[in-house]
Amino acid sequence: MRCVVYILPAAKLTLLVTVMSLAMGFVLGMLLAVARVYGGPVLRFAAASYSRVVRSLPTLVMVFALYYVVLMTDFLGGSRLASAVLALGACSTAYQSEIFRGAIQSLGSGQMLAARSLGMSRPVALRSVILPQAVRLAIPAWSNEAAIVLKDSSLVSAVGTVELFRRAEHVAAATHDWLTAFLAVGLIYFCLTFLTNRALDWVERRYRLKV
């Protein structure tokens, strides 16, 4: 119990990294998905290349790469938090772009044609017709991505970010009770993931789109 009490405050940083990474992935992933479906040849190639390259790399490699880029360029003050968010956000962008691309394509070309026939421009049709439906269709897959990013946030401990996993290591090093410390952090991750999944299950049921 004492392990949990000491480790739990670090959940704030874990949740902050998770939320910021997911938000970055949502915005950029949506832009990449739109480029893949509606962009010209150059945009489609660039978006597809980014997605394929990043999804082929281990997340831990991205964490270290972005950490040293941020450190060497002094970007955002060389912040460990910034490098963690950029790394997880960059990875999540690639995966979310595939989620949204699939959701957009599942709507079929008739949705865009119908919107254009009503006098909407392509940007207006995207904003008012296509993307609202695509987001609702993507909720189940996006829920899985949210859980993955939450668990992958433990990887940023490798560059010194004191989130849940790093705090558990501190406890284990101080008490020499590694098993208890990591069982405690595992329990916290389980609770956070469970609550996240239940909340997103409710969102899915509330906004489910039948096509």
SEBAZA-12704 format. One record per residue: residue number from 1; residue in one letter; x, y, z of N, C-alpha, C in turn; chain. Coordinates in nm, 2 decimals. Layout:
residues N
num, residu, nX, nY, nZ, caX, caY, caZ, cX, cY, cZ, chaine
NUM, A, X, Y, Z, X, Y, Z, X, Y, Z, A
...
This chain:
residues 211
num, residu, nX, nY, nZ, caX, caY, caZ, cX, cY, cZ, chaine
1, M, 0.08, -0.12, 0.00, 0.00, 0.00, 0.00, 0.09, 0.13, 0.00, A
2, R, 0.19, 0.13, 0.08, 0.28, 0.24, 0.08, 0.34, 0.27, -0.05, A
3, C, 0.37, 0.16, -0.13, 0.43, 0.18, -0.26, 0.33, 0.25, -0.35, A
4, V, 0.21, 0.21, -0.35, 0.10, 0.27, -0.43, 0.09, 0.42, -0.39, A
5, V, 0.09, 0.45, -0.26, 0.07, 0.59, -0.22, 0.19, 0.68, -0.27, A
6, Y, 0.31, 0.62, -0.27, 0.42, 0.70, -0.32, 0.43, 0.71, -0.47, A
7, I, 0.39, 0.61, -0.54, 0.39, 0.61, -0.69, 0.28, 0.68, -0.75, A
8, L, 0.16, 0.68, -0.69, 0.04, 0.73, -0.75, 0.05, 0.88, -0.80, A
9, P, 0.11, 0.97, -0.72, 0.12, 1.11, -0.77, 0.18, 1.13, -0.90, A
10, A, 0.27, 1.03, -0.94, 0.33, 1.04, -1.08, 0.23, 1.01, -1.19, A
11, A, 0.11, 0.96, -1.15, 0.01, 0.94, -1.25, -0.03, 1.07, -1.32, A
12, K, -0.02, 1.18, -1.25, -0.05, 1.31, -1.31, 0.03, 1.34, -1.44, A
13, L, 0.16, 1.31, -1.43, 0.25, 1.33, -1.55, 0.22, 1.22, -1.65, A
14, T, 0.19, 1.10, -1.61, 0.16, 1.00, -1.71, 0.04, 1.04, -1.79, A
15, L, -0.07, 1.09, -1.72, -0.19, 1.13, -1.79, -0.17, 1.25, -1.87, A
16, L, -0.08, 1.34, -1.83, -0.05, 1.46, -1.91, 0.02, 1.42, -2.04, A
17, V, 0.12, 1.34, -2.03, 0.19, 1.29, -2.15, 0.09, 1.22, -2.24, A
18, T, 0.00, 1.14, -2.19, -0.09, 1.06, -2.27, -0.19, 1.15, -2.34, A
19, V, -0.25, 1.24, -2.27, -0.35, 1.33, -2.33, -0.29, 1.42, -2.43, A
20, M, -0.17, 1.48, -2.40, -0.11, 1.57, -2.50, -0.06, 1.49, -2.63, A
21, S, -0.01, 1.37, -2.61, 0.03, 1.29, -2.72, -0.09, 1.25, -2.81, A
22, L, -0.20, 1.21, -2.74, -0.32, 1.17, -2.82, -0.38, 1.29, -2.89, A
23, A, -0.37, 1.41, -2.83, -0.42, 1.53, -2.89, -0.34, 1.57, -3.02, A
24, M, -0.21, 1.56, -3.00, -0.12, 1.58, -3.12, -0.15, 1.48, -3.23, A
25, G, -0.16, 1.35, -3.19, -0.19, 1.25, -3.29, -0.32, 1.27, -3.35, A
26, F, -0.42, 1.31, -3.28, -0.55, 1.33, -3.34, -0.55, 1.44, -3.45, A
27, V, -0.49, 1.56, -3.42, -0.49, 1.67, -3.51, -0.41, 1.63, -3.63, A
28, L, -0.28, 1.59, -3.61, -0.20, 1.56, -3.72, -0.24, 1.43, -3.80, A
29, G, -0.29, 1.33, -3.72, -0.34, 1.21, -3.79, -0.46, 1.24, -3.88, A
30, M, -0.55, 1.33, -3.83, -0.66, 1.36, -3.92, -0.62, 1.43, -4.04, A
31, L, -0.52, 1.52, -4.03, -0.47, 1.59, -4.15, -0.40, 1.49, -4.25, A
32, L, -0.33, 1.40, -4.20, -0.26, 1.30, -4.28, -0.37, 1.21, -4.35, A
33, A, -0.48, 1.17, -4.28, -0.58, 1.09, -4.33, -0.65, 1.16, -4.45, A
34, V, -0.68, 1.29, -4.43, -0.74, 1.37, -4.53, -0.65, 1.38, -4.65, A
35, A, -0.52, 1.40, -4.63, -0.43, 1.40, -4.74, -0.42, 1.27, -4.81, A
36, R, -0.43, 1.16, -4.74, -0.42, 1.03, -4.81, -0.55, 1.01, -4.90, A
37, V, -0.66, 1.05, -4.85, -0.79, 1.03, -4.93, -0.81, 1.13, -5.03, A
38, Y, -0.79, 1.26, -5.00, -0.84, 1.37, -5.09, -0.72, 1.45, -5.15, A
39, G, -0.60, 1.42, -5.10, -0.49, 1.50, -5.15, -0.44, 1.46, -5.29, A
40, G, -0.35, 1.54, -5.34, -0.29, 1.51, -5.47, -0.18, 1.40, -5.46, A
41, P, -0.12, 1.36, -5.57, -0.02, 1.26, -5.56, 0.09, 1.28, -5.46, A
42, V, 0.14, 1.41, -5.46, 0.25, 1.44, -5.37, 0.21, 1.43, -5.22, A
43, L, 0.10, 1.49, -5.19, 0.05, 1.48, -5.05, 0.02, 1.33, -5.01, A
44, R, -0.04, 1.26, -5.10, -0.07, 1.12, -5.07, 0.06, 1.04, -5.04, A
45, F, 0.16, 1.06, -5.13, 0.29, 0.99, -5.11, 0.35, 1.03, -4.98, A
46, A, 0.36, 1.16, -4.95, 0.42, 1.21, -4.83, 0.35, 1.15, -4.70, A
47, A, 0.22, 1.16, -4.70, 0.14, 1.11, -4.59, 0.16, 0.96, -4.57, A
48, A, 0.15, 0.89, -4.68, 0.17, 0.74, -4.67, 0.31, 0.70, -4.63, A
49, S, 0.41, 0.78, -4.68, 0.55, 0.75, -4.64, 0.57, 0.77, -4.49, A
50, Y, 0.52, 0.88, -4.44, 0.53, 0.91, -4.30, 0.47, 0.79, -4.21, A
51, S, 0.35, 0.76, -4.25, 0.28, 0.65, -4.18, 0.36, 0.52, -4.18, A
52, R, 0.40, 0.48, -4.30, 0.47, 0.35, -4.31, 0.61, 0.35, -4.24, A
53, V, 0.68, 0.46, -4.25, 0.81, 0.47, -4.18, 0.80, 0.47, -4.03, A
54, V, 0.71, 0.55, -3.98, 0.70, 0.56, -3.83, 0.64, 0.43, -3.77, A
55, R, 0.54, 0.37, -3.84, 0.49, 0.25, -3.79, 0.58, 0.13, -3.80, A
56, S, 0.69, 0.15, -3.87, 0.79, 0.04, -3.88, 0.90, 0.06, -3.77, A
57, L, 0.90, 0.17, -3.70, 1.00, 0.19, -3.60, 0.95, 0.16, -3.46, A
58, P, 1.03, 0.10, -3.37, 0.99, 0.08, -3.23, 0.96, 0.22, -3.16, A
59, T, 0.87, 0.22, -3.08, 0.84, 0.35, -3.01, 0.95, 0.39, -2.93, A
60, L, 1.03, 0.30, -2.87, 1.14, 0.34, -2.79, 1.25, 0.41, -2.87, A
61, V, 1.27, 0.37, -2.99, 1.36, 0.43, -3.08, 1.32, 0.58, -3.10, A
62, M, 1.19, 0.60, -3.12, 1.14, 0.74, -3.14, 1.16, 0.82, -3.01, A
63, V, 1.14, 0.76, -2.90, 1.16, 0.83, -2.77, 1.30, 0.88, -2.76, A
64, F, 1.40, 0.79, -2.79, 1.54, 0.83, -2.78, 1.57, 0.94, -2.89, A
65, A, 1.53, 0.91, -3.01, 1.56, 1.00, -3.12, 1.51, 1.14, -3.09, A
66, L, 1.38, 1.15, -3.06, 1.33, 1.29, -3.03, 1.39, 1.35, -2.91, A
67, Y, 1.43, 1.27, -2.81, 1.49, 1.33, -2.69, 1.62, 1.39, -2.72, A
68, Y, 1.70, 1.33, -2.81, 1.83, 1.39, -2.84, 1.82, 1.50, -2.94, A
69, V, 1.72, 1.50, -3.03, 1.69, 1.61, -3.11, 1.65, 1.73, -3.03, A
70, V, 1.56, 1.71, -2.94, 1.52, 1.83, -2.85, 1.63, 1.88, -2.77, A
71, L, 1.72, 1.78, -2.72, 1.83, 1.82, -2.63, 1.93, 1.90, -2.71, A
72, M, 1.97, 1.85, -2.83, 2.07, 1.92, -2.91, 2.03, 2.05, -2.97, A
73, T, 1.90, 2.06, -3.00, 1.85, 2.19, -3.06, 1.80, 2.28, -2.96, A
74, D, 1.79, 2.24, -2.83, 1.73, 2.32, -2.72, 1.59, 2.36, -2.76, A
75, F, 1.52, 2.28, -2.83, 1.38, 2.30, -2.87, 1.29, 2.30, -2.74, A
76, L, 1.21, 2.40, -2.72, 1.13, 2.41, -2.60, 1.21, 2.39, -2.47, A
77, G, 1.33, 2.45, -2.48, 1.41, 2.45, -2.36, 1.48, 2.32, -2.33, A
78, G, 1.48, 2.22, -2.43, 1.53, 2.09, -2.40, 1.45, 2.01, -2.30, A
79, S, 1.32, 2.04, -2.29, 1.24, 1.97, -2.19, 1.22, 1.82, -2.22, A
80, R, 1.24, 1.74, -2.12, 1.21, 1.60, -2.13, 1.06, 1.57, -2.16, A
81, L, 0.98, 1.65, -2.09, 0.83, 1.64, -2.12, 0.80, 1.67, -2.27, A
82, A, 0.86, 1.77, -2.32, 0.84, 1.80, -2.46, 0.88, 1.69, -2.55, A
83, S, 1.00, 1.63, -2.53, 1.05, 1.52, -2.61, 0.96, 1.40, -2.60, A
84, A, 0.91, 1.38, -2.48, 0.82, 1.26, -2.46, 0.69, 1.27, -2.53, A
85, V, 0.63, 1.39, -2.53, 0.51, 1.42, -2.60, 0.53, 1.41, -2.75, A
86, L, 0.64, 1.47, -2.80, 0.67, 1.47, -2.94, 0.69, 1.33, -2.99, A
87, A, 0.76, 1.24, -2.91, 0.79, 1.11, -2.96, 0.66, 1.02, -2.96, A
88, L, 0.58, 1.02, -2.85, 0.46, 0.95, -2.85, 0.36, 1.00, -2.94, A
89, G, 0.35, 1.14, -2.95, 0.26, 1.20, -3.05, 0.29, 1.17, -3.19, A
90, A, 0.42, 1.17, -3.22, 0.46, 1.13, -3.36, 0.42, 0.99, -3.40, A
91, C, 0.44, 0.90, -3.30, 0.40, 0.76, -3.32, 0.25, 0.75, -3.33, A
92, S, 0.18, 0.82, -3.24, 0.03, 0.81, -3.24, -0.03, 0.87, -3.37, A
93, T, 0.04, 0.98, -3.42, 0.00, 1.04, -3.55, -0.01, 0.94, -3.66, A
94, A, 0.09, 0.85, -3.67, 0.09, 0.75, -3.78, -0.02, 0.65, -3.76, A
95, Y, -0.04, 0.61, -3.64, -0.15, 0.51, -3.62, -0.29, 0.57, -3.63, A
96, Q, -0.30, 0.69, -3.58, -0.44, 0.75, -3.59, -0.47, 0.79, -3.73, A
97, S, -0.37, 0.82, -3.81, -0.39, 0.85, -3.95, -0.45, 0.73, -4.02, A
98, E, -0.41, 0.62, -3.99, -0.47, 0.49, -4.05, -0.61, 0.47, -4.00, A
99, I, -0.63, 0.50, -3.87, -0.77, 0.48, -3.82, -0.86, 0.57, -3.89, A
100, F, -0.83, 0.70, -3.90, -0.92, 0.80, -3.96, -0.93, 0.78, -4.11, A
101, R, -0.82, 0.73, -4.18, -0.83, 0.70, -4.32, -0.93, 0.59, -4.35, A
102, G, -0.92, 0.49, -4.27, -1.02, 0.38, -4.28, -1.16, 0.42, -4.26, A
103, A, -1.18, 0.51, -4.16, -1.31, 0.56, -4.13, -1.37, 0.65, -4.24, A
104, I, -1.28, 0.73, -4.30, -1.33, 0.82, -4.41, -1.36, 0.74, -4.53, A
105, Q, -1.28, 0.64, -4.56, -1.30, 0.56, -4.68, -1.42, 0.47, -4.66, A
106, S, -1.46, 0.43, -4.54, -1.57, 0.35, -4.52, -1.70, 0.42, -4.55, A
107, L, -1.70, 0.56, -4.55, -1.82, 0.63, -4.58, -1.85, 0.63, -4.73, A
108, G, -1.76, 0.60, -4.82, -1.78, 0.59, -4.96, -1.77, 0.73, -5.02, A
109, S, -1.76, 0.73, -5.15, -1.74, 0.86, -5.23, -1.87, 0.93, -5.24, A
110, G, -1.99, 0.86, -5.22, -2.12, 0.92, -5.24, -2.14, 1.04, -5.14, A
111, Q, -2.08, 1.03, -5.02, -2.10, 1.14, -4.92, -2.05, 1.27, -4.98, A
112, M, -1.93, 1.27, -5.03, -1.86, 1.39, -5.08, -1.94, 1.44, -5.20, A
113, L, -1.98, 1.35, -5.29, -2.05, 1.39, -5.41, -2.19, 1.45, -5.37, A
114, A, -2.25, 1.40, -5.28, -2.38, 1.46, -5.23, -2.36, 1.59, -5.17, A
115, A, -2.26, 1.61, -5.09, -2.23, 1.74, -5.03, -2.19, 1.84, -5.14, A
116, R, -2.11, 1.80, -5.24, -2.08, 1.90, -5.35, -2.20, 1.93, -5.43, A
117, S, -2.29, 1.84, -5.45, -2.41, 1.86, -5.53, -2.50, 1.97, -5.46, A
118, L, -2.48, 1.98, -5.33, -2.56, 2.08, -5.26, -2.50, 2.22, -5.26, A
119, G, -2.38, 2.23, -5.33, -2.32, 2.36, -5.34, -2.20, 2.38, -5.24, A
120, M, -2.17, 2.27, -5.16, -2.06, 2.29, -5.06, -1.93, 2.28, -5.13, A
121, S, -1.83, 2.36, -5.09, -1.69, 2.34, -5.13, -1.64, 2.21, -5.07, A
122, R, -1.52, 2.17, -5.12, -1.46, 2.05, -5.06, -1.43, 2.07, -4.91, A
123, P, -1.36, 2.18, -4.88, -1.33, 2.20, -4.73, -1.45, 2.20, -4.64, A
124, V, -1.56, 2.27, -4.69, -1.68, 2.27, -4.61, -1.75, 2.14, -4.60, A
125, A, -1.75, 2.06, -4.71, -1.80, 1.92, -4.71, -1.72, 1.84, -4.61, A
126, L, -1.59, 1.85, -4.61, -1.51, 1.78, -4.52, -1.54, 1.81, -4.37, A
127, R, -1.55, 1.94, -4.34, -1.57, 1.99, -4.21, -1.71, 1.96, -4.16, A
128, S, -1.81, 1.97, -4.25, -1.95, 1.96, -4.20, -2.01, 1.82, -4.22, A
129, V, -1.96, 1.74, -4.32, -2.03, 1.61, -4.35, -1.94, 1.49, -4.33, A
130, I, -1.82, 1.50, -4.38, -1.73, 1.38, -4.38, -1.67, 1.35, -4.24, A
131, L, -1.59, 1.45, -4.19, -1.52, 1.43, -4.07, -1.60, 1.40, -3.95, A
132, P, -1.72, 1.47, -3.93, -1.80, 1.44, -3.81, -1.84, 1.29, -3.81, A
133, Q, -1.88, 1.24, -3.93, -1.91, 1.10, -3.93, -1.79, 1.01, -3.92, A
134, A, -1.68, 1.05, -3.98, -1.56, 0.96, -3.97, -1.51, 0.95, -3.82, A
135, V, -1.52, 1.06, -3.75, -1.47, 1.06, -3.61, -1.56, 0.96, -3.53, A
136, R, -1.69, 0.96, -3.55, -1.78, 0.87, -3.48, -1.75, 0.73, -3.51, A
137, L, -1.73, 0.70, -3.64, -1.69, 0.56, -3.68, -1.56, 0.52, -3.63, A
138, A, -1.47, 0.61, -3.60, -1.34, 0.57, -3.56, -1.32, 0.55, -3.41, A
139, I, -1.43, 0.58, -3.33, -1.42, 0.57, -3.19, -1.37, 0.44, -3.13, A
140, P, -1.43, 0.32, -3.18, -1.38, 0.19, -3.13, -1.23, 0.17, -3.15, A
141, A, -1.18, 0.20, -3.27, -1.03, 0.18, -3.29, -0.95, 0.29, -3.22, A
142, W, -1.01, 0.41, -3.21, -0.93, 0.52, -3.14, -0.92, 0.48, -2.99, A
143, S, -1.02, 0.42, -2.93, -1.02, 0.38, -2.79, -0.90, 0.28, -2.77, A
144, N, -0.88, 0.19, -2.86, -0.77, 0.10, -2.85, -0.63, 0.18, -2.86, A
145, E, -0.63, 0.28, -2.94, -0.50, 0.36, -2.96, -0.48, 0.44, -2.83, A
146, A, -0.59, 0.49, -2.76, -0.57, 0.56, -2.64, -0.51, 0.47, -2.53, A
147, A, -0.56, 0.35, -2.52, -0.50, 0.26, -2.42, -0.36, 0.23, -2.45, A
148, I, -0.32, 0.21, -2.58, -0.18, 0.18, -2.62, -0.09, 0.30, -2.58, A
149, V, -0.13, 0.42, -2.61, -0.05, 0.54, -2.58, -0.03, 0.55, -2.43, A
150, L, -0.14, 0.52, -2.35, -0.13, 0.53, -2.20, -0.02, 0.43, -2.15, A
151, K, -0.03, 0.31, -2.21, 0.07, 0.21, -2.16, 0.21, 0.24, -2.21, A
152, D, 0.22, 0.29, -2.34, 0.35, 0.33, -2.40, 0.42, 0.45, -2.33, A
153, S, 0.34, 0.52, -2.25, 0.40, 0.64, -2.18, 0.50, 0.59, -2.08, A
154, S, 0.50, 0.46, -2.04, 0.60, 0.41, -1.95, 0.74, 0.41, -2.02, A
155, L, 0.75, 0.41, -2.15, 0.87, 0.41, -2.23, 0.95, 0.54, -2.21, A
156, V, 0.88, 0.65, -2.18, 0.95, 0.78, -2.16, 1.04, 0.78, -2.04, A
157, S, 1.02, 0.69, -1.95, 1.11, 0.68, -1.83, 1.25, 0.65, -1.87, A
158, A, 1.27, 0.60, -1.99, 1.41, 0.57, -2.04, 1.49, 0.69, -2.06, A
159, V, 1.42, 0.81, -2.07, 1.50, 0.94, -2.09, 1.48, 1.03, -1.97, A
160, G, 1.45, 0.97, -1.86, 1.45, 1.04, -1.73, 1.32, 1.11, -1.69, A
161, T, 1.21, 1.09, -1.77, 1.09, 1.15, -1.73, 1.03, 1.08, -1.61, A
162, V, 1.00, 1.15, -1.51, 0.95, 1.08, -1.38, 0.80, 1.06, -1.38, A
163, E, 0.76, 0.96, -1.46, 0.62, 0.93, -1.46, 0.60, 0.80, -1.37, A
164, L, 0.49, 0.73, -1.39, 0.47, 0.62, -1.30, 0.58, 0.51, -1.30, A
165, F, 0.62, 0.47, -1.42, 0.72, 0.36, -1.42, 0.85, 0.41, -1.36, A
166, R, 0.89, 0.53, -1.39, 1.02, 0.59, -1.33, 1.01, 0.60, -1.18, A
167, R, 0.89, 0.64, -1.13, 0.87, 0.65, -0.99, 0.88, 0.52, -0.92, A
168, A, 0.82, 0.42, -0.99, 0.83, 0.28, -0.94, 0.98, 0.23, -0.93, A
169, E, 1.06, 0.27, -1.02, 1.20, 0.23, -1.02, 1.27, 0.30, -0.90, A
170, H, 1.23, 0.42, -0.87, 1.29, 0.49, -0.75, 1.25, 0.42, -0.62, A
171, V, 1.12, 0.38, -0.62, 1.08, 0.31, -0.50, 1.15, 0.18, -0.48, A
172, A, 1.16, 0.10, -0.59, 1.23, -0.03, -0.59, 1.38, -0.01, -0.55, A
173, A, 1.44, 0.09, -0.60, 1.58, 0.11, -0.57, 1.60, 0.15, -0.42, A
174, A, 1.51, 0.22, -0.37, 1.52, 0.26, -0.23, 1.49, 0.15, -0.13, A
175, T, 1.39, 0.06, -0.17, 1.34, -0.04, -0.08, 1.40, -0.18, -0.11, A
176, H, 1.46, -0.19, -0.23, 1.51, -0.32, -0.27, 1.40, -0.42, -0.29, A
177, D, 1.28, -0.38, -0.29, 1.16, -0.47, -0.31, 1.11, -0.44, -0.45, A
178, W, 1.17, -0.50, -0.55, 1.14, -0.47, -0.69, 1.00, -0.53, -0.73, A
179, L, 0.97, -0.65, -0.67, 0.85, -0.71, -0.71, 0.73, -0.63, -0.66, A
180, T, 0.73, -0.59, -0.54, 0.62, -0.51, -0.48, 0.60, -0.38, -0.56, A
181, A, 0.71, -0.31, -0.59, 0.70, -0.18, -0.66, 0.64, -0.20, -0.80, A
182, F, 0.68, -0.30, -0.87, 0.63, -0.32, -1.01, 0.49, -0.38, -1.01, A
183, L, 0.46, -0.46, -0.91, 0.32, -0.50, -0.89, 0.23, -0.38, -0.87, A
184, A, 0.28, -0.29, -0.78, 0.20, -0.17, -0.75, 0.18, -0.08, -0.88, A
185, V, 0.28, -0.06, -0.95, 0.27, 0.02, -1.07, 0.18, -0.05, -1.18, A
186, G, 0.19, -0.18, -1.18, 0.11, -0.26, -1.27, -0.04, -0.24, -1.24, A
187, L, -0.07, -0.24, -1.11, -0.21, -0.22, -1.06, -0.26, -0.08, -1.10, A
188, I, -0.17, 0.02, -1.09, -0.21, 0.16, -1.12, -0.24, 0.17, -1.27, A
189, Y, -0.15, 0.11, -1.35, -0.17, 0.11, -1.50, -0.30, 0.04, -1.53, A
190, F, -0.33, -0.07, -1.47, -0.45, -0.15, -1.50, -0.57, -0.06, -1.47, A
191, C, -0.57, 0.01, -1.35, -0.69, 0.09, -1.31, -0.71, 0.21, -1.41, A
192, L, -0.60, 0.27, -1.45, -0.61, 0.38, -1.55, -0.66, 0.33, -1.68, A
193, T, -0.61, 0.22, -1.73, -0.65, 0.17, -1.86, -0.79, 0.12, -1.85, A
194, F, -0.83, 0.06, -1.74, -0.97, 0.01, -1.73, -1.07, 0.13, -1.73, A
195, L, -1.04, 0.23, -1.65, -1.12, 0.35, -1.65, -1.13, 0.42, -1.78, A
196, T, -1.02, 0.43, -1.85, -1.01, 0.49, -1.98, -1.10, 0.42, -2.08, A
197, N, -1.08, 0.28, -2.08, -1.16, 0.20, -2.17, -1.31, 0.21, -2.14, A
198, R, -1.35, 0.21, -2.01, -1.49, 0.22, -1.98, -1.55, 0.36, -2.02, A
199, A, -1.47, 0.46, -2.00, -1.52, 0.60, -2.04, -1.54, 0.60, -2.19, A
200, L, -1.44, 0.55, -2.27, -1.45, 0.55, -2.41, -1.56, 0.46, -2.47, A
201, D, -1.58, 0.35, -2.39, -1.70, 0.26, -2.43, -1.83, 0.34, -2.42, A
202, W, -1.84, 0.42, -2.32, -1.96, 0.50, -2.30, -1.97, 0.60, -2.42, A
203, V, -1.86, 0.66, -2.45, -1.86, 0.76, -2.57, -1.90, 0.69, -2.69, A
204, E, -1.85, 0.57, -2.71, -1.89, 0.49, -2.83, -2.03, 0.46, -2.84, A
205, R, -2.09, 0.42, -2.73, -2.23, 0.39, -2.73, -2.32, 0.51, -2.75, A
206, R, -2.27, 0.62, -2.69, -2.34, 0.75, -2.70, -2.34, 0.81, -2.84, A
207, Y, -2.23, 0.79, -2.91, -2.22, 0.86, -3.04, -2.20, 0.76, -3.16, A
208, R, -2.24, 0.63, -3.13, -2.23, 0.53, -3.24, -2.31, 0.57, -3.36, A
209, L, -2.24, 0.56, -3.48, -2.30, 0.59, -3.61, -2.33, 0.46, -3.68, A
210, K, -2.45, 0.44, -3.72, -2.49, 0.32, -3.80, -2.49, 0.35, -3.95, A
211, V, -2.41, 0.28, -4.02, -2.40, 0.30, -4.16, -2.43, 0.16, -4.24, A
